[in-house]
Amino acid sequence: MAKRLAELGGVIGKADPASPSNQMPTFLKSGTKGWRKKPGAQPGHAGSRRETPDPDKTVTHTLERCPDCTGSVTKFKSKRTRIIEDIQPDSKPSVTGHVIFRYWFAHCRKKVEPVVDDALPDSQIGHRAISLAGMMHYLQGTTLSQILDVYNYHLHFQVTEGGLMQAWHRVGEILKPWYDAILEESQNQAVLNADETGWRVQGKTYWLWCLATKNAAYYLIDPKRGGSVLKRLFCSFFNGVLVTDFWGAYNSVSCLAKQKCLPHLLRDLNRTRHYHNPAGDWPEFHRKLCRLIMDGMRLKKAEKDITSDVMIRRKVKIRKRLDEFINRVWEEKHARRLWKRLRRHQDELLTFIDHEEVPSDNNGGERAIRPAVLIRKNIFANGSEAGAQTQAIFMTILRTLKSVMNVASYFETRHVAPYFVRGSSVLIGWAAGLLPIDSDRWIWKPCLVKYFAIRHR
């Protein structure tokens, strides 16, 4: 009995490769005592703390009796200054009445009036209130009820769920050209990561697609997970490297080259060995394939330390090893299943060793889709297709902005929008409180606008 319990204890304590990440321990404590290195800054480093703000007012605190024995105190010996920064309890929203004069324009034979650029047309909620709530909901994953708690009780700004949703839908329609421009800009990059995950719309299963680059992220919520979605996204030939997992829908994309995620393949190998423990030629299949993948990754890391001639010889050698491995017929059913996958994607396994900017994994796509997954856990997806479209537009624009700037820190006291110049068209973007930036492809200039518009030159 003791022997059996010891065997069961070893099986239970063994980590399951298919276990969800939230069920896996973040780290395993070692048997060593103490830390290897003292935490915090090392000796000699300059300290850091919050900058002390200048006080708006000064309050003097005096004492007449001792707080312990209630005896009389003598004249004070010294004093000190303490700075406290807090939120005002009576913070109220700014309510502005706009008196708009109307004029008769005889040439056009109609009434005209000046434009009020502090809010959307026929809206009582200003740009800053809408954009702050949108950032909390679509970028940080705050639920509608939590946003209402902050607005109604802490900011004393009375708003309803319906009012916010209607405003977001209107802004989503206004930002649609910007959303499409991000997709077009992403497809002009040399390397593009793609990934997909489940989503829920009206209680039905939809799919969240993500295309990610270093400075942009594009999201699409669609009821389908097949190649038809990718054919709509990639209307023309993609002149770059597409990095994905082994999902078959990505085979429909025509591009210059593809790179499959090798960690996905390693996880499949470990999962198969853990659950099925195959016999036959599986151990040899597992050993040789793992060694081949790891040798390719090591070759990629050593590229800067070896000469070009040595690098070329090693590339030829590792490709020859891959060809010999795939040309061999494997008999065990699990080995045969993975062997067919390798044979189908033979030209997409070692692309990363020929291009310095191409990774061997799809971490870029998974990192871009992870914030959306966290938002999905909080807001429970969408209740309508219009809400799903607005969700995709807001997440795309806010996540793209976050990759090049700190969105939350750019809320200013006035409405600032990016003047977005690209090619032959000028896009004036509604992005309340966001300061302009400059990049290689996007030139943003500050301007005050009423809403998003397109003006062709």
Helices and strands as residue ranges (DSSP letters): H 2-13, G 21-23, E 103-105, E 110-112, H 127-138, H 144-149, I 150-154, H 161-174, H 176-186, E 191-201, E 204-212, E 217-222, H 227-233, E 238-244, G 248-252, E 255-260, H 262-275, H 282-301, G 302-305, H 308-327, H 333-344, G 346-348, G 351-353, H 363-379, H 385-404, G 407-410, E 417-422, E 425-428, E 443-447, E 453-456
